[in-house]
Amino acid sequence: MSETGGVPPLVPEPDQVSAPFWDACRRHELVVQTCTACGRARYHPRPMCPHCGSMEHTWEPASGDAVLYSWVVAHRPVLPALADRVPLPIVLVELPEGVRMVGNLAGDAGELVIGMPMRVAWVDVTGTCALPAWRPAG
């Protein structure tokens, strides 16, 4: 039985475009999709650059550092697999690579301050799936 009372854990379903991101996450490596035409990073993974329209891209390592942009605490589960995890702090962080990512907070939401430094923290959901979460740096 899973830790969610028999409800399967939430795991992403990688597609052709997002698979390299999820493969890196499994190795506890944070990467961002970067356009080879204009050089801008993008998140979430997608086939075409939203800035210049190019279909060409690479996957570049990200530092794992971020700044807290915003956050919310979910008090009602939106899915059965999250029922035992509420209240669930969810953060929006901005990476120096130029993208924002949403993720769970690894730790207590009581000390969060907009603009504070954050660091990626990995949550191993299954033996083959790890998700990036965020914690205050330091």
N, C-alpha and C positions, 0 to 999 in steps of 0.2 A: 504494500500500500504506500502511496506517496505521502509526502508531508502535507499535502493539501486535502487529506481525508478521502483519498480515492479518486480525486479529480486530477487528471494528468497535468503536469507542470506546464506553464506557458513557455514554449520554445519557438524561436523564429523558424519560418519556412523559407530558406534561402532560394533565390531564383538565380538565373544566369548572371544578372547584374550585381546582386548583393552577395553572392557566394564568397568572393574574396574577402569581404568585410567580416563575415561570420567565421570564415576559416581563421583569420587573424585573431579574432576574439577568442576562439577556442585555444589559441596559443598564448592568450593574455597579452596580445599586441594590439594597440590601437592604431588604425590606419584611416586615412581620408582619401576619397576619390579626388583626383586632381586633373583638370583639363590640360591636355598637352598643347592645345592651341593658344589659350589665353592665360594659363597658369593658375587659374583660380580653383580653390578647393570647393567641394560641395558635399553636403550631407542633407539628406539621405541619399544613398547610392541610386543613380538613375542613368539611363543610357545616354542622354544628351545633356550637354552643358546648358544650364539655364541662363548663363551670361552671354555666350557667343554662339551657341547652337552646334558646336562641334560634337561629333560622336566619339572622338578619341580621348582616352584618359589613361592614367596610371594610378597605382595605389601607393601613397607615400606614408611613411611612418609619422605618427603624431607624437608629440611630446608626452601626452598624458596629463599635462597641466591645463587648467581652465580657470575661469572666473565665474562666480555665481551670478547669473543674469536675472533669474527669477525662481520661485518655487511655490508649491502648493501642497497641502496635505489632504489626500483623499480619505474621507471618513466612511464612504460607502463603496463596497467593491463593485466594479463594473463588470467583472467576470467571476464565475464560481471559483476559479483557481486562485483568486486573490482574497477570498473571504476571510482567511485566517491571518492576513497580512495588514489589515486596516487597524488603525490609521496608517496610511502609506505615504511617506514624504516623497515627492517627485520634484526633481530639480531640472532647470534649464541652465546649461552652462555654455559659455563662449570660449572656444579654444583659440590660442594664438594663431593657429593655422587659418582662421577666418571663418569657421563654421560654428553653429550652435547645435548642441545635442541635448536631447531629453533623456533622463535616466532616473533610476531610483537613487535615493540617498542611502549611503552605507553609514548608518549612525543616527544620532538624535537630531531632530530638526530644531531643537530649542536654541541653538547657538548660531543659526544662519543669519548672515548679513549680506545684502546685495553688494556685489563687488569683491567679496572675500575670495582668496585663492582656494581652488579646489584641485583634487588629484583623482585620477581614475582609480577605481577599486574593482576587482573582478569578482563576480558571483558565478560559481560553477553550478549551473542548473541541473545538468545531467553530465554523464561521463564524456559527452561529445559536444556540449553546449555551454559556453560561458557568455555572460552579459556584462557590458560595462556599466558600472554604477559609479557614484561620485561621493567623495568624502572631503571634509575640510582638509586642506594641506597643513602639514606641520604637526 
